């Protein structure tokens, strides 16, 4: 009888310990999370990965809301959404609401110094017309060659309204006196780049804005198919001024010069989250703090999307494959997140 009592006591102890261990394994159990993601699909991969991480930690993660930058930053300060992984800084600093620092914060680095941006031109045409900078588009023969809609201006595949790059491109058109020479096309970026790829393959000139990581620099090989060109001189926006030194970049493959006057600040891609959410959920905060991706992995996934694997189901599959191929790193992030919740 005494032996049975001891056995039952030991069994209860094991059950209690097992329950405690399960809670440690899923510190987010019972908490529902509302993420957001950007309107550019090249940022969907990291959202899927972070969602899977939080779900493994026990959180119930809702379907992400696709939001433009200004709407997201306002929403995260209001607590309407909890986080996203698509912050580009310092480029997005100008879009933050005044109370941002009181209500939200940037956390971790999805890709430190990963966000390079600039203008590219088909190499065969850059060589033919001697194009080195945006100023060359003031020449009549260059404007004519790159005018695809017959309005007399060179057509630039640019950024849709609401993206941070849209404002920088508008600034460039103004400060370099390019409004009468270049027409920034602001329709769907994905559709615009698909059209540009078709035009390039048919032998026509192409002129577009892009960023890294992105499928575009896989489809258009810098140095072979296209070249990065300069802005005439560095003239930062008010938001860029504090980081003007990051607007000139050395060692850029396929650039017409070294260094390259890109005209855009090389940005850090970061997660942004509501402060109250982070304080109440240390496991989620720690996971966001540690989560990072190699640029090559993001670009490789973006290329798969461009080749047709772009449904939500496809992106889920890409995320699962990445986790399987990086299990030690992934498990380390999860363990650190669980420890942060103890």
N, C-alpha and C positions, 0 to 999 in steps of 0.2 A: 504493500500500500504506500509505504514511504517512497519507494522507488518510483511508483507511478506518479506520485505528487511531484517529485523532482523532475520527472520526464515532462509532465504537463507544464511545469514552470519554465523549463528550458524551451519548450515549444512556443509558449507565449512570448518569451524573450526574442526568439528567432523571428516570429511574426511581426512583433513591434519593430525590430531592427530592419526587417525587410520593408515594412511600410515606410520607415524613415528614409531608407535608402532610395525607395521609389520616389519619395518627395524630393530628395536631393537630385535625382536624375531628371525630374521634371518640375523645376522651381516655378515655372510659369503656369502650372495647372490652375484652371479657373479664371484666367485672365484673357480677355479678348482684345486683340490689337487691330488697329486700322492703319495699314500702310498707304503710301501714295507712290506713284512712279511718274517719271517724266513723260512728255509727249513724244520724245524721240525713242524709237524702239531699240537703239543700240545700248540703252541703259536698262533694258528689261531683264537681262541675264543676272545682274547683281541683285535685283529685287527678288527674283525667284530663289536665289541661293540664300539670302538672308531670311526669307520666309520659311524655307525648309529648316534652317538652323533654329529659328524661334519655335517652330512646330515641334522639333525634336526636344526642345527644352520644356515642352508642355503647353505653350501658348496656343490659343485659338486665333489664327490669323485670317482676317477677312480678305476678300478680293481687293487688290490695290485700286485706288482711284487714280485715273490718269489726269494729271493737273499741269497747267502751265506754271512756269516758275513763280510769278508774282502771287498767283492764287495759292500755290502750295505754301509759300512762306507765310502768308497771312493765315492760312488754315492751321498750320502747325503751331503758331503762336496762340491761336484760339483753342487749341486742343481738339479740333475737329478731325485731324489726322495725327498719328503718333510719330511717324518718321518717313524718310525716304533715303535712298542711297545715291541720289543724282545731283548733289550739290557741286557746283564748279566755283572754286574760290581762288583768287579774288573776283572773278568775273561776275558772280551773282551778288556780290556785296551791295551793288547799287539797287538791287531789287528787294532787299530786306526791309521789313517795316521798322518803324522807329523803336518799337518795344521788343524787337527780336531778342536782344541779349537778356532781357528779363524773363522771357517766356520759353526760349528755345536755345539750342546750341549746336555747333558743329562738333562731330565726334568721329574719331578714327580717320583713316585714309584708305579709301577704296583703291586709289592709285595716286600716290604722291608724285607731283610734277608730271602726271600722266596726260593732262589735257592740253596738247599743243593744237593751235588753230592757225589758219592762214588761207592764202589764195593759191590755187594751182591752175596751170595752163597746160594744154597739150604740148608736149616737148617738140614735136615736129613743127608746130606753129610758132612756139617761142623761138626756136632756132631760125625759122624762115623770116620772122619779122623782128628779130632781135629784142624780144620782150624780156625785160629784167625787173620791171616794177609796174605798179598800177598807173603811173604817169604815162607809160607807153600806150595806154588805151586812149589817150588824147589824140593820137595820130590817126588821120582819116582812114588809111589803109588797114589799120588794126581794128578800128571800130567796124568797118565794113565787113571784115573777115569774120568777126564774132557776133554780127547782128543776125539773129535767127528769125526775128519776127518783123523785120522791115521798118522798125521805128527810127533807124539811123543811129542807134546806140548799141554798144557791145552788151550782150546779155550775160549776166552773172547768175549762176544758180546760187541763191543766197539762203537766208534763214526765214522761216515762218514767223509771223507776229507772236510775241510772247517769249521767244527765246532770247537769251542774253546776247548772243552774237548779232541779233538783228539791230540792236542799238549801236553796237560797235561799228558795224558796216555802214549804218546811216551816218555815224560820226565821220568815218573815213570819206564818204562821198562828199560831205560838207567841207571838212578841213583841207582836203586835197583838191577841191574844186572839180569833182568828177560827176556831178549831177547831170551835166549835159552830154556826158560821154559814156557812162555805164548805167545800165538798167538792172538793178538787183531784183531778180524774180523771187517772190516770196511765197509761192505756192507750196504744196507739200514737198518737203525736202526729199523724201524717198522717191516720189514720182519724178521729181526734177533730176535726181541723180540717175535714175533708170533711163530717162530720156537722154541725158548726157552720155551715158555709156553706149547707147544705141547710135548716137550721132558720131561718137569717136570711132566706133567700129565701121561706120560707113565713110570714114575719111574726113569728117567735118571737125572744125576746131571746137575745143571745149574750154570753159573758164568757170571755175567753181570755188566756193568756200568749202572747207571741210575741217574736221578735227580728228584727233586721235584719242582713244582707239576708235576705229571705224572701219567698216568693210571697204570703203572707197579706196583706201591706200593699199588694199589687197588686190582689188580689181584694176585700179590704175597704179602701176608701179612707179613710184617717184624715181626719177633719173632715167627711166626707160620710156614710160608712156606719158608722164606728166612731170612738171617741175614746179617747185615752190617758188613764188616770186616775192619781191620786196614791196613794202609800202615806201613811198618816196622819202619819208623821214619819220622818226618817232614823234608822234603828237598824241599823247594819251588823253583819254577822257578823264573827267574828274575822278571817277571810280578807279581808273587804272593808274593814276599819277603816283601813288605810293609804291607801285610795283613796276615802274617804267623800265627798270633794269632787266625785268623778265620778259620784255617784249622783243629783245634781240637775242637770237638763239644760235649757238655754235654747233657744228657737227651734224647738221640736218641733212639726211640722205636725200639727194635729188633736188637740192636747193640751187638757185642760180648764182648764189654767192655764199661765202662763209666768213663772218657770220651772216645770218639771214635776219633782215628787219621784218619780222612777222607782223607786227602791228597789233598783236593780241598777246595778252599776258599768258604765259604758260601756267595753267591752273592745276590745283590739287582737286581731285575728285573725292568728295567726302559725303558721309552720311550726315543728316540733320535730323534732330529729334526734339520733341517737346520735353522741357526740363522736368515737369512733374511726372511724365511717363518714365523718364530715366531714373528719377529718384525712387519711384515706387517699384521699379523693376531692375534691380542691379544685375540680374543675369542677362537680360536683354541689352543693358548698357554695356556690359563687358564684351558681349558678342559683337556689337556694333563697333566697339573700340578696337577690337582685334581683326575684324574682317578686312581682308585686302586681297587684291587679285593682280596677277602679272598682266601687263598690257597685251602681251602676245596671246594670252588665253582669252581676253575679252575680244580682241580683234578676230581671232580664229572663230569664236562663237558667232560674232557679228557677220562674218563671211558665210557661215552656214545658213544664217537667217536670210541673207541676200540671195542665196542659191535656192531658196524655197522653203527652208525649214523654219518658218516664222510663226506658226500657230502657238497658242498657249501650251498645247500638248508637247510640241517640239521643244519649246524653251524649258519645260519641266524635265524633259529627257536630257537636254544639254546639262542642266544643273545636276541631275542625278549622276551623269557620267563624270562630271568634274569632281563631285564629292567622292566617287569611287576611286578616281585616279589620284586624289589628294587626301586620302583617308587619315594619315597621321596628322597632317595640318588641321584638318576638319575636327578630328576628335580632340585635338589640343585646345581648339577654340571652345568647344562644348564643355570640356572639363574645367577650363578657366572660368567660364560663365557660371557653371554650377557652384564652383568654390566661392565666387563673388556673392552668391545668394545665401551662403551659410551665415 
